[in-house]
Amino acid sequence: MRMRFLTLVATVVALGTGANAGTLDVVKQRGEVRCGVSQGVLGFSAPDEKGVWGGFDVDFCRAVAAATLGDADKVEYVQLSTKDRFAALQSGEVDLLSRQTTWTLSRDTDLGISFVGVNYYDGQAFMVRKDIGVTSVKEISGASVCTETGTTTEQNMADYFKANGIQYQVIAFDKPDQTVQAFNTGRCDVYSTDASALYAQRLSLSDPEGFIILPEVISKEPLGPAVRQGDDQWFKTVRWTLSAMIEAEELGITKENATSLLDEGSVTQKRFLNIGSEAGKALGLDPKWAYQVVSAVGNYGEVFDRHLGSQSALKIDRGLNRLWNDGGLLYAPPVR
Ligand SMILES: N[C@@H](CCC(=O)N[C@@H](CS)C(=O)NCC(=O)O)C(=O)O
């Protein structure tokens, strides 16, 4: 009887995890990671003049390809709207979502997906035309607010405006360029979304200098990659790719110096770069997977600076996205 019960438990567990198992094998066989990104938000995921996709979210797709296939270029980018992003992950159209998506309880539990961690601590903010003379979101009563459908933004606003007795009218779009267009042409008075995206979208407006982002941040938006639920091996692969990028920054390992540190690094640096010997094997990855990530894409700080921070057009302050030992919230479990 006990035996039968255990067999039953084992079967249920296997069914529970097995349905979606094997993404790593599928990726290896296909020779490509299918990565769900946004439809074009500067700094996060946007094509350049030659049509090559780049940005903070794109680089995370590249990091996963480097870890799993040893080649960061082996990514197929699938552009997904805010509305369609979860269905694309659920159906298996993409292997992961790397797309300004907020980790919430309901998304983590209702959609058959799992968030692997946080790669950008954000919050919802508001942008207005400078010449309307508003300096606080509390002064926008009666305004029309543009945003995107299927986002946490709509719910946050409803809660915040209700609590503060502010009247507003929301106009939601499926595509970021529609939102920018509507805001640009004055169809709405306010544009609200994650602060990082407002910095990006401001640069797409005809007169970026003519707009300000109001000081209030009304929510927590921990953005991070997500995978389909039920495939622990893939979940861990993606999660440790993120940890490796953060840990590399902490250890001073960069895209530039990673190769020389393989031989000349400190004990800790060398252990990180050669981590695969045992740990990578358990994940099903090449022994030098962490080296592959950093040498191809760079550490977290490099990726941030390149696309969002000081070396980018956006010039966003690292703020909460500094490492834990530099006053921020980024703290990776040790890659060893
Ligand atoms: N983080 C929020 C908001 C996400 C969001 O609205 N992102 C917009 C900001 S511009 C976006 O990605 N737009 C690009 C697109 O729809 O392709 C969520 O997960 O719901």
The ligand as a Gaussian input file, in Angstrom:
#p B3LYP/6-31G(d) Opt

LIG

0 1
 N        6.248000      46.560000     -15.843000
 C        4.859000      46.715000     -16.185000
 C        4.689000      47.606000     -17.404000
 C        5.269000      47.021000     -18.647000
 C        5.069000      47.978000     -19.800000
 O        4.039000      48.611000     -19.954000
 N        6.007000      48.173000     -20.593000
 C        5.847000      49.054000     -21.687000
 C        6.602000      50.305000     -21.379000
 S        6.989000      51.338000     -22.715000
 C        6.404000      48.315000     -22.852000
 O        7.137000      47.384000     -22.666000
 N        6.109000      48.675000     -24.033000
 C        6.712000      48.085000     -25.152000
 C        5.830000      47.169000     -25.924000
 O        4.632000      47.070000     -25.629000
 O        6.369000      46.541000     -26.809000
 C        4.206000      45.373000     -16.399000
 O        4.914000      44.366000     -16.346000
 O        2.995000      45.306000     -16.610000

